[in-house]
């Protein structure tokens, strides 16, 4: 989990280290020696830069898609819960009323308790208990008319979708980039920045600015990847707004039996 303050600090330190390293190379390796290999180094650097750019772009796209998918999963779970609440209104008593109460309690537990736990890749036992209780109440529903059978079938389908969405959300909360891929990204960034030391430029200030800008860009992108890696933790994360809206609707709904 990476927060904004620590991430900005890492970016600043990365730029400082990159420029310091270049300054040492400029002092230790004569400019004439570095200029002799500019053409060959330029060709190799172009290949290295393209490979790294493609790799880091793919990772950025992947983490953003995972982040967006997690947000969609939350909205889908909240929507399914709202459907269960609405459909439970037309189910026979007392199960219908009890299902509405359980749906309301589930939304409240997810918002107040489980959301904070997901930042630690944990879940709420109480939320699991409420989901199990809802399932058991569905099994106890006795439908008598065709209309009730239709409503019961729709509610049961929404209940199954709710359970699937919950499982997907909890899996997404704990999924991150493999350690080996992080290693490739970091080592690749160091190689790309370090390779720029080999070029010989008459103007050392311009060379420093170029390397500093390169280090700033790469470290910023890596910071962005780190921020988006876990969609339910850190300063940039998926909010429980969808559940909060559904809970507010439940509290004000005229369909509530409470």
RADA-V24243 format. One record per residue. RES is the residue in one small letter. PSI is psi as a letter, one per 20 degrees, with the letter a starting at -180 (none if undefined). OMEGA is omega in degrees with one decimal (none if undefined). Layout:
res=(RES;RES)
psi=(PSI;PSI)
omega=(OMEGA;OMEGA)
This chain:
res=(x;x;x;x;x;x;x;x;x;x;x;x;x;x;x;x;x;x;x;x;x;x;x;x;x;x;x;x;x;x;x;x;x;x;x;x;x;x;x;x;x;x;x;x;x;x;x;x;x;x;x;x;x;x;x;x;x;x;x;x;x;x;x;x;x;x;x;x;x;x;x;x;x;x;x;x;x;x;x;x;x;x;x;x;x;x;x;x;x;x;x;x;x;x;x;x;x;x;x;x;x;x;x;x;x;x;x;x;x;x;x;x;x;x;x;x;x;x;x;x;x;x;x;x;x;x;x;x;x;x;x;x;x;x;x;x;x;x;x;x;x;x;x;x;x;x;x;x;x;x;x;x;x;x;x;x;x;x;x;x;x;x;x;x;x;x;x;x;x;x;x;x;x;x;x;x;x;x;x;x;x;x;x;x;x;x;x;x;x;x;x;x;x;x;x;x;x;x;x;x;x;x;x;x;x;x;x;x;x;x;x;x;x;x;x;x;x;x;x;x;x;x;x;x;x;x;x;x;x;x;x;x;x;x;x;x;x;x;x;x;x;x;x;x;x;x;x;x;x;x;x;x;x;x;x;x;x;x)
psi=(p;p;r;g;g;h;g;h;g;g;g;g;h;g;g;g;g;g;h;g;h;g;g;g;g;h;h;h;p;q;h;g;h;h;h;h;j;g;g;g;h;g;g;h;h;g;g;g;h;g;g;h;g;g;g;h;g;h;g;g;g;g;h;g;h;h;g;h;h;h;g;h;g;g;h;g;g;h;g;h;g;h;g;g;g;g;h;h;h;j;q;q;q;i;h;g;g;h;h;g;g;h;g;g;h;g;g;g;h;g;g;h;g;h;g;h;h;h;h;j;k;r;r;o;h;h;g;g;g;h;g;h;h;g;g;h;h;h;h;i;p;o;q;h;r;h;g;h;g;g;g;g;g;g;g;h;g;h;g;g;h;g;g;g;h;g;g;g;g;h;g;h;h;i;p;a;p;q;h;h;h;g;g;g;g;g;g;g;g;g;g;g;g;h;h;i;h;i;q;o;p;g;o;h;g;g;g;g;h;g;g;g;h;g;h;g;g;g;h;g;g;h;g;g;g;h;h;i;g;o;i;j;r;a;h;o;r;p;r;k;h;g;h;g;g;g;g;g;g;g;h;i;q;i;i;p;i;none)
omega=(-177.2;175.2;-172.7;-176.9;179.7;178.8;178.6;177.5;178.3;178.3;-179.5;179.9;179.2;178.5;179.9;179.5;-179.4;-179.4;177.8;177.7;178.5;179.6;177.9;179.3;179.7;179.9;-174.5;-178.0;-178.0;179.8;-179.2;-178.4;-179.4;-179.2;-178.6;-174.4;-177.6;-176.5;-180.0;179.4;179.6;179.2;-179.3;-178.3;178.9;178.9;-179.9;-178.8;180.0;-179.9;-178.4;179.7;178.8;-178.8;-175.6;177.0;178.9;-179.9;177.9;179.2;-177.8;-177.8;178.1;177.6;177.0;178.6;179.2;178.6;177.8;177.9;178.2;178.6;178.0;179.4;179.1;179.1;179.2;178.8;178.4;178.1;177.6;178.2;178.5;179.4;-178.2;-177.9;179.4;-179.9;-176.5;178.8;-178.0;175.6;1.0;-174.0;-179.1;179.1;-179.4;177.4;177.2;178.7;179.1;178.6;177.8;179.6;179.7;179.0;-178.5;179.8;179.5;-178.0;-171.6;-172.6;-170.1;-176.6;178.0;179.8;-178.3;176.3;177.7;-178.7;178.5;179.8;179.5;175.8;-179.5;178.1;176.9;179.5;179.9;178.5;177.6;178.8;177.5;178.9;179.2;178.5;176.3;-179.9;-177.8;-179.2;177.4;-179.5;-175.8;-176.8;177.9;178.8;178.1;178.2;179.0;179.2;-179.9;178.8;178.6;-179.3;179.5;177.7;178.0;178.9;178.4;177.9;177.9;179.7;178.9;-179.5;177.8;179.1;179.7;179.7;-177.6;176.0;-179.3;179.6;-176.2;-177.8;177.9;179.2;178.5;-178.3;-178.7;178.9;174.9;178.4;179.1;-179.3;-177.6;179.8;177.9;178.0;178.3;179.7;-178.8;179.5;-178.5;-179.8;179.6;177.1;-172.5;-179.3;178.3;178.4;179.3;-177.9;-177.6;179.3;178.3;178.8;178.8;179.6;179.6;-179.6;178.5;178.8;178.7;178.8;178.7;-178.9;-177.1;-179.4;178.2;178.8;177.1;176.4;177.7;177.4;-179.9;-180.0;-176.2;-173.3;178.5;-170.9;-177.3;178.8;-179.6;-178.4;177.2;-175.8;177.1;-177.6;177.5;-174.9;-179.1;177.6;179.0;178.5;178.6;179.2;177.8;178.4;178.9;-178.0;-175.8;-172.7;174.8;178.1;-178.3;-179.5;-175.8;none)
